[in-house]
Amino acid sequence: MSDALSPTALPRVSGARATGALAAQGPGLLVMDVDSTLIEQEVIELIAERAGTRERVAEVTARAMRGELDFVQSLHERVATLAGVPEQVVAEVLAEVRVTRGARELIDALHARGCRVGVVSGGFEEVVVPLAESLGIDHVAANRLGVADGVLTGRVLGRVVDRNEKVRCLRAWAEADAVPIERTVAVGDGANDLGMISVAGLGVAFCAKPVVVEQAPAAVHVRDLRAVLDLLG
């Protein structure tokens, strides 16, 4: 979860607001992180609890989100601890996921304005895809867990959704949706979100780690995703 300061000590939002084409025409694409942003938890920690490695995984996750560890290396290290966990655990974890307050309202409000919504996650397709479908999200990118003989292998299949991949997705989806980059918004809480936050027309730190709040143009300090709309006018 977030290391952000208490919301009682901060305003609801701070920093930059939408300007230029983003203000005049509204957002055309918003891309957000999933763990600790779209949802309240870190999915890998929920799976790790079943493996008996949650404390170890949570510590590595926190360091990676603060920018102290290479994300890809840390992901492989954490996923390795999940080897042998039954595949059906993933469905149990999906049932435990708590969507962040205001997420549905934010997505509905953006869609009503003709804005597309995407999610980019260092988590896993097995949880993120059905979650995104339930929320009506338009674009999804996440990692995929290796499975053999009904158990997790402790490996990630294919490319890893890291900082650079999140930027690539933002750019590719904007191009596919015919949205100029200045009309894009990126929202996230961890160091691996800083790339897309810097590239987007408006980058937003959501109840984020201090390093993200310091570098993001704008920030939301309350755990309510509707506050993102305050920055968009």
N, C-alpha and C positions, 0 to 999 in steps of 0.2 A: 504494500500500500504506500501511499504518498508520504514524503517527508516534509510536505508543505507546512508553513506556519499555520497556527490556529486561525480559522476564518473570522473569529471575533477580533483578531488583531489587524485584519486587512479588509479592504473594500471588496465588494462582490467581484468586480473586475478591475484591471488596471492596465496601463500602457496604451498602445496604439489602437485606433479605431479604423474601420474601413474608410478608405479614401479612393479618389480616382474612379476608375471603371468599376471597382468592387462596390463602392458606395453608390454610384450612379445607376448601374445596371443590376446590382445585387450579385451574390455568389453564384457561380455556375457549377462548381464542384467543391465539396468539402470532403476531406479525407481525414480519418481519425484512427488512432491507435485503439486497441481493444482492451488488453489487460490493464486494470486500474484507471481506464478512461471510459470506454463504452460500458465496461462491467466493473464491478467493485473488487473482484479478486484477481489473482494470478493463477491461470488455469494449471500451469505446470506444478504449482504448489499443491493444488487440490489432488492431482494425480500422484504426486510424490508422497502425499499423506498415506496413500494406500501402499506405497512401497517402503514406508518407514524412513523416508529420507527428507521429509518436509523441512526440517530445521536447516539441514545442510543446503538444500536447494534454495530456500528463502534467503539465506545469507548471500549466496552467489548471485541470485537475482537482484537483490538490493544493490550490490556492488556494481553489477553491470548497468543498472539503470542510473546509477550516479556517475557513470562514465569511467569507473576505476578499472574495469576489465574489458577486454575485447569481447563484443557481443557474441560473435559466431563461436569462438572458443568456449565461452561460458555456456552457450546453449548446448553444445555437444557434451560438455561436462555434466550438465544437469540432466539431459535426456538419458545419458548412460546409466544414471541411478534408477531409471524406470524399467530397466530390463527385467522381464519376467512377470510384470504386472498383467493380469488378464485384460484382454481387449475390451470386455464389457464394462470395465471401470470407466471408460471414456463416456459412455451413455449416462452413467451415474453422475459424473462430474458435470455434464451438460445440464442435468436436472438441478444441480446446486448453484448454477451461475445466477448471480443477481445483477440485473441490468441497472446501471447507474441512473439515479433520479433524473428525470427530464430527457432521457435519451429518445424515447419514442416521440415526445413532443417536438424535440429539436429536428428529428428526421422528418416528421410530418410537416413541420413549418417550412423546412428547406424544400421539400418536394412541392409544396403549395406555391413556392416562388420559382419553380422550374429548375431548381438546383439538384444535381445528382449527388449521391453520397457513396463514399467508398470506405472500406476498413482495411488496414494493413496491420498484420499481427505477427509478432514473434512467437505467438502461440500456435495452435494446431487446427488444421482444416476440419478435423473430426468434430470439433466443438464450434469453431468460428463460422463455418458454412451454414449449419442449421440455425444458429443464432441470427446470422445476417438475414437469412431467408425469412425468419419470423418477424424481423423488424423492417422488411422491405428495402434492405440496402442493395444498391445497384452494382457495386464492384467489391470483390473480396480477394485478398491475398494473405496466405498464412502458410506455415510449415506443415509437413506431413510426417506422421509417426510411422516408423517401420513396424510391421506386424508379421509374425510367422507362427503357425500352429496355435493361433488364438491368444498369443501373448505379445506384449511389446518387446521389440528387439533391443531397445536402448539406442537406436539410431534414428537420424532424421533423413528422409528420402528427398533427393533432388536439391534444388537451390534453397538457400536459407533467406528468410525475410529479415534482413538486417537494415542498418541505416541506409546503405546505398540502394538496396532493393525498394525501400519505401519511397525514396526519391524517384526511382525509375517508374514505379507504379503511378505516383502522382502525375508525372509528366505524360505517361502513356495514356492514362485515363482521361486527362485533360484534352489530349490530342484526339482521342476517340470520340469524346463528347463535344468536340469543336469549341472548347472553352479556353480562352487565352489565360496564360499562367497568372496574370494579375487579377483574375476573377476566381482564383482558387483560395481555399482556406485549409490549413493543416492544424490538427489538434492532437496533442500527446502529452505524456507525463515523464518520459524517460530520455536518457541521453541518446538512445538510438532513434529518437524522433526529431533530433535537432536538424538533421539534413533536410527533411521535408518542411520543417518549420521555417528554415531559412530561405527555401526556394519558393514557397507559396506566396500568393499575393498578401495574405495575412497569416502569420504563424502564431498559434495560441498554446501557451503552457496551461495544462489543466491539472490543478491541484498537484503540481509537479515537483520533482526533485529540484533543490536549489540551483544546480547548474543549468537547468532548463529555464527556470524563471528568470535567471540572470541574462540569458541569451535570447529568449523569445521576445518578439516585439510586443506581445500582449499576453495577459494572463487572466485565468479564472481562478478564484480563490475559494469557491464554494463547491461542494459536490452536487452540483445541479447543472446538467449540460445545457439547459435552457439559457444559462447565463452567456453562452457563446453568442446568442442572438443579440445581446446587449452591445457587443462589439461590432455588429454588422449594420446597425441602424434600422 
